[in-house]
Amino acid sequence: MNESFSYNSIKMLTGKLIGLAKACQTKPKTDNTDRIILYILTELGHADFLADDNEKIKLLEDIIEGEKRKIVPDCAYCANPCGNTSSYDMNALETCPGDIKDMKLKLLERIIDLSKKAYQMVKKNDLAENISIIFYKVLCVVSYDFSLEELEDIMKEVEDISNFLSD
């Protein structure tokens, strides 16, 4: 497995997912957005299988970008992009203080862990909005400046959803 390629692909796909989640802050998501976000997160949980699969990585990238174009169609052609729906450069995490960076990565790891169960629920049309919203929230907060205390509060919300999904 090409570890560097895998890591870079994961960062790229995660950054694109963050852009999609942020697009849903400005415009309503489609009927498929939950399914797409949870599917991609589930795939990221199997990153070792993605490592050398250029076609799969390109397919996942195209799925994300296609969904984002449905939600914010004009953003792709904007002459003066505001950045509100842009993919997030995951390398920017390197500039965060260590405890902030670690908590953001833990939050991402946690929603990736939860995505498989939530994805099964969304496929059955059985995923409540209050559950799906936490995935969007975590994806968005990674790209924003939050204090450690605020991130810890979000982690508590994630754990509450985890407990619900475990029941």
N, C-alpha and C positions, 0 to 999 in steps of 0.2 A: 504494500500500500504506500502511496506517495503521501506521506504525512503533511508536508507543506501544502500540497495541492488540496488535500482534504480540508485542512484548517482554513485555507484561503477561500475555498468554496463555501464552507459553512459560514464564514464571516460575510461573504457576499450575499448569500441567500438570506441570512438573518437581517442584514442591512436593508435588503429589499422588502422583507416582511415588515420591518419597522416602518418603511415608507408607506406600505399598504395600510397598516394600522393607523398611521397618522392621517392618511387620506380620509379615513372613516371618521375622523374628528371634524372634518369640514363638510363632508357630504354623506348621505346615508349609504350604508353598505348594501350590497345586493343580497339576494336570497342564497347565493353561493359563497359569500365571503367567509362566513364562519367555517364552512367545510374546507375551503382552500387554506385558510390560515392554520387550522388544526391538522390538515393533511401534511402541509409543509413542515410544521413543527414535529409531527410524528416521523417524517422522513429524516429530519435533522437528528432525531434520536437514534437513527440507524446510520450515522455518518460513515461508519466503517464500510458500509455497502456502497456508499456514494463515491468513495475515494477516487476510483479510476473510471467512473461511469460518466464520461463527458456528455453523452446524450441525455442521461437522466438529469444531470445538473442543468443543462440547457432547457430541458422540458420544464423543470420546476421554476426556473427563472422566467420562462415565457408565461407560465400559469400566473405567477405573481404579477408580472407587468401587464398581462391581459386584463386581469381583474382590476388593477389600479386604473387602467384606461377606461374601464366601464364606469368606475366611480367618479373619477375626475378626468373626463376626456380632454379637456382643454389644456391641462397641465403639461402634457407631452409636447405641446406646440407653443407654449407660452414664450413670448419674447423676453419677458422679465420675470423669471421664476422666483417665487418668494421662498422656496425651500420647505414649505409646510408639508409637502407630500414627497419630498425627495428621499431617495434611499439614504440610509444612515451609514456613514463610514465607520465601521466597527473599530478601525484603528484609533479613532478619537477616544476610545475608552482608555487607551494608554496614558492619556493626559490627566485622567481622573486620579484623585488621591487613592491610595491602595485600598482602603476600607470601602470606599464608594464603588470602585471598580469591582472588587470582590463581591459586594452585595448585588450589584447589577448582574454579574455573571451567575450568581446563585439564583437570582430571580428567573433569568432565562433558562437555566438548567431545570429549575423546578417546573416551569410551564411546559417545557419539552417533556418532562416525565409525566405530567398530567394529560398531555395532549392525546395520547392513545385512547384513554378512557373517554375523554370528551369527544374525540372524533367518532368513536363508536356511537355515542349518544346523538350526535348531530346527523349521522347517517340514518338514524331511525326517527329523525325529527323530534328528538326528546331532550334537546339541550336548552335549558332555560337561559334567558337573556342575562340574568345576574351571574351566571356561570361563564358564559362566553365573554362577557365584558372584561373579566380579569386578564384574559389573554391579550386583548387589545391594550389594556392599561399597562401591563408589564412591558410589552413591546414598545409602547410610546415612552415610558419613563426612562428607558435605557438611553434615549437620545436627549433627555432634558437634564438640567441641573437640579438635583434633589439632595437633601441632606441625608446623612446616614439614618437619622431618626425617621424621616419620611419613608425611606426605602424599607426600613424595618417594619413600619406600619403596613406597607404594601405586602411585605412577606407574610404578615399575619393574615391578611385577606386571602393570599394564595393558599395558606395552610387551612383556612376555613373552607375554601373550595375543595381542597384535597380531602379533608375529612368528609365532606358531603359526597364526593365522588367515590370514596371508599365504602360508603354505606350500601 
